[in-house]
Amino acid sequence: MATIDFFIGKGIHKSKSDASKKWLLVLSVAINVGALLYFKYTNFLLETWTGFVHPGTEPLVLKIVQPLGISYFVFKSLTYIFDIHREVIEEPERNWFRYVLYVSFFPNILAGPISKARDLLPQFISKPIIDKNILSKGLFLIMLGLIKKIVFADFIAANLVDRVFESPQYFTGLDALMAAYGGLLQLYFDFAGYTDMMVGFGCLMGFTIEHNFNKPFIAGNITEFWRRWHITLYNWLNEYLYQPMAFAWRRGGKSLILLAVFITFFVSGLWHGAALTFVVWGLLHGAAIAWDVISQNTRSKIQKWMPKSIYSFISIFITFHFLVFTAVLLKVPNLAKAGEFYNFILTADFALFPQWLGIYMTPFLLMLGGLILQYLPIKMYAGILGGFTKTHWSLKAATLAVLIILLYQLYSLDAMPFIYIQF
């Protein structure tokens, strides 16, 4: 597909007529989306069709080996074609090897961030900038990512989240509720840890890769949350899907704008996973953003008479719990199990919390500590990075060695793959 898009990009640039440019664009979209549908969604479509037409019968399941990182591969390749067509990229890439390197660039091919061709390709041409500050930043981010992944994500998963979601019938409603909190935090620390490491590896090679997170749990609404969570995916969907629809339907009023929102988040949900749970998750987020649009005037009036600190606290509290309960859909195999899990949460008996805390003290403290880290000022992280950069290289090496030893002692579990690799 990369080779095909390499030549399609050249064809779009050389074409004189808008019609031929459009047909080449459609060809690229058909090839990329067609490959994605086949490898990732064939069995999902077969199962869904069988469930509607012949309920109760076993669906046909094909043995399809899905290429690693195909979702990111397709998005990156389409970004190049879209930008060539829109003339955001004025000249197509003339070196085949460089284009294939962009599409398959190892730090972000498995789980992002989704780099745009106009940002990454020029870096392959210019001489990489590698100095003390960049190397220190890269090493610091790799260590930070390891801590997020092993200390927070994997420990919370192994000691609370996974065991409850696998067999909720053996646990209490309070266990289910706390596992829901832990599930969201596990997802964040797992993905944010991966991103930190990939950005760090990029720094060590002299390349700049976009960050994917910016304190998402301090968001006061879902619109703001998506500007802080999986930022490169949000920007991709906004630039290449939502904005073209919103522009084309601009005369249709607010209703068509909201339809564009729902379509965008339907695609987002389906992109995350080939299951109805992911589709519902995406549509719920679309509904929340539609609510942000509809209720904007009402919320502005409330802000005028309510103290800012109280309003912010309530907004963040409601948004966070919306994220917690919708994230359950990402952890269960189907909608029926999701319904059972939600019903189970409703039976939570908070009188049992002291006993629960006695059993799960360490996971609870990690969850609480992880949340607190969200509210620390960015200046603090910048100060730590600055101090780390100023230290002698031998102290940096010693710090890394000690961290690896400590993490190895903690890491007594089977290897847990990064969650977003499956998406």
C-alpha positions in Angstrom: 0.0 0.0 0.0 2.8 2.4 0.8 4.3 1.9 -2.7 0.9 2.4 -4.3 0.3 5.7 -2.4 3.9 6.8 -3.2 3.0 6.7 -6.9 -0.6 8.0 -6.4 0.8 11.0 -4.6 3.0 11.7 -7.7 0.0 11.2 -10.0 -2.1 13.7 -8.0 0.6 16.3 -8.2 1.2 15.8 -12.0 -2.5 15.7 -12.9 -3.8 18.8 -14.6 -7.6 18.2 -14.1 -9.5 18.2 -10.9 -11.4 15.1 -12.0 -8.3 13.0 -12.4 -6.9 14.2 -9.0 -10.2 13.3 -7.4 -10.3 9.8 -8.9 -6.7 9.1 -7.7 -7.7 10.3 -4.3 -10.7 8.0 -4.3 -8.5 5.1 -5.5 -6.1 5.6 -2.6 -8.9 5.8 -0.1 -10.5 2.7 -1.5 -7.2 0.7 -1.3 -6.3 1.8 2.2 -9.8 1.6 3.7 -10.5 -1.6 1.8 -7.4 -3.2 3.3 -8.3 -2.0 6.8 -11.9 -3.3 6.4 -10.6 -6.7 5.3 -7.9 -7.3 7.8 -9.6 -5.7 10.8 -13.3 -5.8 10.3 -14.2 -8.8 8.1 -15.0 -11.1 11.0 -16.8 -8.3 12.9 -19.1 -7.6 9.9 -19.7 -11.4 9.4 -20.6 -11.8 13.1 -22.8 -8.7 13.1 -24.6 -9.8 9.9 -25.2 -13.3 11.2 -26.5 -11.9 14.5 -29.1 -9.8 12.7 -30.1 -12.2 10.0 -29.7 -15.6 11.7 -29.6 -15.0 15.4 -28.5 -17.9 17.5 -26.4 -19.5 14.8 -22.6 -19.6 14.7 -21.1 -17.0 12.4 -18.5 -17.8 9.8 -15.1 -16.7 11.2 -12.2 -16.4 8.8 -8.6 -17.0 9.9 -7.2 -13.6 8.9 -3.7 -12.6 10.2 -3.9 -8.8 10.9 -0.7 -6.9 10.2 0.7 -5.1 13.2 -0.1 -1.4 13.3 -2.4 -1.5 10.2 -4.7 1.2 11.7 -1.8 3.6 12.1 -0.2 2.6 8.8 -3.4 3.4 6.9 -3.9 6.8 8.7 -0.4 7.9 8.1 -0.5 6.9 4.4 -3.9 8.6 3.9 -2.6 11.8 5.6 0.1 12.1 2.9 -2.4 11.6 0.1 -4.9 14.1 1.5 -2.2 16.7 2.0 -1.0 16.2 -1.6 -4.5 16.6 -2.9 -5.2 19.7 -0.8 -1.7 21.0 -1.8 -0.7 21.4 1.8 2.3 19.4 0.6 3.5 21.3 -2.4 5.9 18.7 -3.8 5.4 14.9 -3.5 8.1 12.8 -1.9 10.5 11.7 -4.7 12.5 9.1 -2.7 10.6 5.8 -2.3 12.8 4.6 0.6 12.1 7.8 2.5 8.4 7.5 2.0 8.3 3.9 3.1 10.4 4.9 6.1 7.8 7.6 7.0 4.9 5.1 6.8 6.8 2.3 8.8 8.8 4.5 11.2 9.1 2.1 14.1 8.6 4.5 17.1 5.0 5.2 16.1 3.8 2.5 13.7 2.4 0.1 16.3 0.3 2.5 18.5 1.1 6.0 17.3 1.3 8.9 17.8 0.0 9.5 14.3 2.6 11.7 12.6 1.7 13.7 9.6 3.9 13.4 6.5 4.3 17.2 6.3 5.9 17.0 9.8 8.0 13.8 9.7 9.2 13.6 6.1 11.2 16.9 6.2 13.0 15.5 9.3 14.4 12.6 7.2 16.0 15.1 4.8 17.5 17.5 7.3 20.4 16.6 9.5 19.1 15.2 12.9 19.8 17.5 15.8 21.2 15.5 18.7 22.7 17.4 21.6 22.8 17.0 25.4 19.4 18.5 26.0 17.7 16.3 23.4 19.4 13.2 24.6 18.6 14.0 28.2 14.9 14.6 27.3 14.8 11.3 25.4 16.3 9.3 28.3 14.0 11.1 30.8 10.9 10.3 28.7 11.8 6.6 28.3 12.3 6.3 32.1 9.0 8.1 32.7 7.2 5.8 30.2 8.6 2.7 31.9 7.3 4.0 35.3 3.9 4.7 33.9 3.7 1.3 32.2 5.1 -1.0 34.9 4.5 0.8 38.2 1.1 2.1 37.4 -0.6 0.4 34.4 0.6 -3.2 34.9 0.4 -3.2 38.6 -3.1 -1.8 38.8 -4.2 -4.2 36.0 -2.7 -7.4 37.6 -3.8 -6.7 41.1 -7.3 -5.3 40.6 -8.6 -4.5 37.1 -8.0 -7.7 35.1 -9.1 -10.1 37.8 -12.4 -8.3 38.4 -13.3 -7.8 34.7 -12.4 -11.4 33.9 -14.7 -12.9 36.6 -16.9 -10.2 38.1 -19.3 -12.8 39.6 -16.7 -13.6 42.2 -16.4 -10.0 43.4 -18.6 -7.4 45.1 -20.2 -4.4 43.5 -17.6 -2.2 45.2 -14.8 -4.3 43.6 -16.5 -3.7 40.2 -16.8 0.1 40.9 -13.1 0.4 41.9 -12.1 -1.8 38.9 -13.9 0.7 36.6 -11.9 3.5 38.1 -8.7 1.4 37.8 -9.6 0.4 34.2 -9.6 4.0 33.0 -6.3 4.8 34.8 -4.7 1.6 33.5 -5.6 2.6 29.9 -4.2 6.1 30.4 -0.9 5.1 32.0 -0.4 2.2 29.6 -0.9 4.4 26.5 0.8 7.5 27.9 3.7 5.4 29.0 4.1 3.9 25.5 3.9 7.4 23.9 6.5 8.8 26.3 8.9 6.0 25.4 8.3 6.4 21.6 8.8 10.2 21.8 11.9 9.5 23.9 13.3 7.0 21.3 12.6 9.6 18.6 14.7 12.2 20.6 17.6 9.8 20.9 17.6 9.5 17.0 17.2 13.3 16.6 13.5 13.2 15.5 10.6 15.1 16.9 7.4 13.1 17.5 4.2 14.7 18.7 3.0 14.1 22.3 -0.3 12.4 22.6 -1.5 13.5 26.1 -1.9 16.7 28.0 -3.4 16.0 31.5 -6.7 14.6 30.1 -8.4 14.1 33.5 -8.4 17.8 34.3 -10.9 18.4 31.4 -14.1 20.0 32.3 -16.1 18.5 29.4 -15.6 15.8 26.7 -14.7 18.3 24.0 -11.8 19.5 26.1 -11.0 15.9 27.0 -10.4 15.0 23.4 -8.1 17.9 22.9 -6.0 16.4 25.7 -6.4 12.6 25.0 -4.9 10.8 22.0 -4.3 14.3 20.6 -2.9 13.1 17.2 -6.0 10.9 16.6 -8.3 13.7 17.5 -6.5 16.1 15.3 -6.5 13.6 12.4 -10.2 13.0 12.7 -10.9 16.7 13.1 -8.8 17.8 10.1 -9.6 15.0 7.6 -13.1 13.9 8.5 -15.1 16.3 10.7 -14.0 19.6 9.1 -14.7 18.5 5.5 -18.1 17.3 6.5 -18.9 20.4 8.6 -17.8 22.6 5.7 -19.8 20.7 3.1 -22.9 20.7 5.4 -22.5 24.3 6.7 -25.8 25.4 5.3 -27.7 22.6 7.0 -27.6 24.3 10.4 -26.6 22.8 13.8 -28.3 19.5 13.1 -26.0 18.6 10.3 -23.0 19.8 12.3 -24.1 17.4 15.1 -24.5 14.6 12.6 -20.9 15.2 11.5 -19.8 14.9 15.2 -21.6 11.5 15.5 -20.2 10.2 12.3 -16.7 11.3 13.4 -17.0 9.5 16.7 -18.6 6.5 15.2 -15.5 6.1 13.1 -13.4 6.8 16.2 -15.1 4.0 18.1 -14.9 1.6 15.2 -11.2 2.5 14.6 -10.5 1.5 18.3 -11.9 -1.9 17.9 -14.0 -4.2 15.8 -16.9 -4.7 18.3 -20.2 -3.1 19.1 -18.9 -2.1 22.5 -16.4 0.2 20.8 -19.0 1.6 18.5 -21.3 2.4 21.4 -18.3 3.9 23.3 -17.6 6.2 20.3 -21.3 7.2 19.9 -21.5 8.0 23.7 -18.5 10.3 23.3 -20.1 11.8 20.2 -23.4 12.4 22.2 -21.4 14.0 25.0 -19.7 16.5 22.6 -23.1 17.2 21.0 -24.4 18.0 24.5 -21.4 20.4 24.9 -22.6 22.2 21.8 -26.3 22.3 22.7 -25.8 23.3 26.3 -23.1 25.9 25.7 -25.3 28.9 26.4 -26.8 27.3 29.5 -23.4 26.5 30.9 -22.2 30.0 30.2 -25.1 31.4 32.3 -24.4 29.0 35.1 -20.7 30.0 35.1 -21.7 33.7 35.6 -23.4 33.1 39.0 -21.3 30.1 40.3 -17.8 30.6 41.7 -15.2 29.5 39.1 -13.5 27.0 41.4 -16.8 25.2 42.3 -17.9 25.2 38.7 -14.6 23.7 37.6 -14.6 21.1 40.3 -18.2 19.9 39.4 -17.4 19.9 35.6 -14.2 17.9 36.1 -16.0 15.5 38.5 -18.8 14.8 36.1 -16.5 14.5 33.1 -14.2 12.1 34.9 -17.0 9.8 35.9 -18.4 9.8 32.4 -15.0 8.6 31.2 -14.9 6.0 33.9 -18.2 4.4 33.1 -17.8 4.6 29.3 -14.3 3.0 29.6 -16.0 -0.1 30.9 -17.1 -0.7 27.3 -13.4 -1.0 26.3 -12.8 -3.8 28.9 -15.8 -6.1 28.3 -16.3 -8.5 25.4 -19.9 -7.5 24.4 -22.8 -5.3 25.3 -24.5 -7.9 27.4 -21.5 -8.2 29.7 -21.3 -4.5 29.8 -24.9 -4.3 31.1 -24.2 -7.0 33.7 -21.1 -5.1 34.9 -23.0 -1.8 35.1 -25.8 -3.5 37.1 -23.1 -5.0 39.3 -21.7 -1.6 40.0 -25.1 -0.4 41.2 -24.9 -2.9 44.0 -21.8 -1.4 45.5 -21.9 -1.2 49.3 -19.6 1.6 50.5 -19.8 0.3 54.0 -17.4 -2.4 52.8 -14.8 0.2 51.8 -12.6 -0.2 54.9 -12.3 -3.9 54.3 -11.8 -3.4 50.6 -9.0 -0.9 51.3 -7.3 -3.4 53.6 -7.0 -5.8 50.7 -6.3 -3.4 47.8 -4.3 -0.7 49.6 -1.4 -0.6 47.2 -3.5 -0.5 43.9 -5.7 2.1 45.5 -2.7 4.3 46.5 -1.3 4.0 43.0 -4.7 5.0 41.5 -5.0 8.0 43.9 -1.4 9.0 43.3 -1.8 8.8 39.5 -4.8 11.1 39.7 -2.9 13.6 41.9 -0.1 13.7 39.3 -2.6 15.0 36.8 -3.1 18.1 38.9 0.5 19.0 39.5 1.7 22.0 37.5 3.7 21.4 34.3 6.4 23.6 35.6 7.2 20.9 38.2 7.9 18.3 35.4 9.9 20.9 33.5 12.0 21.6 36.6 12.7 17.8 37.1 13.7 17.5 33.4 15.9 20.6 33.7 17.6 19.2 36.8 18.1 15.8 35.1 19.6 17.5 32.0 22.2 19.3 34.1 23.5 16.2 35.8 26.6 14.5 34.7 26.2 11.6 32.2 27.5 9.1 34.7 24.7 10.1 37.1 22.1 9.7 34.3 23.4 6.2 33.6 23.3 5.3 37.3 19.8 6.6 37.5 18.7 4.5 34.6 20.4 1.4 36.0 18.8 1.8 39.4 15.4 2.3 37.8 15.7 -0.8 35.7 16.7 -2.8 38.8 13.8 -1.5 40.8 11.3 -2.1 38.0 12.7 -5.6 37.4 12.0 -6.4 41.1 8.5 -5.1 40.7 7.9 -6.8 37.4 7.2 -10.3 38.6 4.3 -10.8 36.2 4.0 -12.2 32.7 4.6 -9.6 30.0 1.6 -7.4 29.4 1.4 -6.0 25.9 0.6 -2.4 25.4 -3.2 -2.0 25.2 -3.3 0.3 22.2 -1.4 -2.1 20.0 -4.5 -4.2 19.6 -6.4 -1.1 18.4 
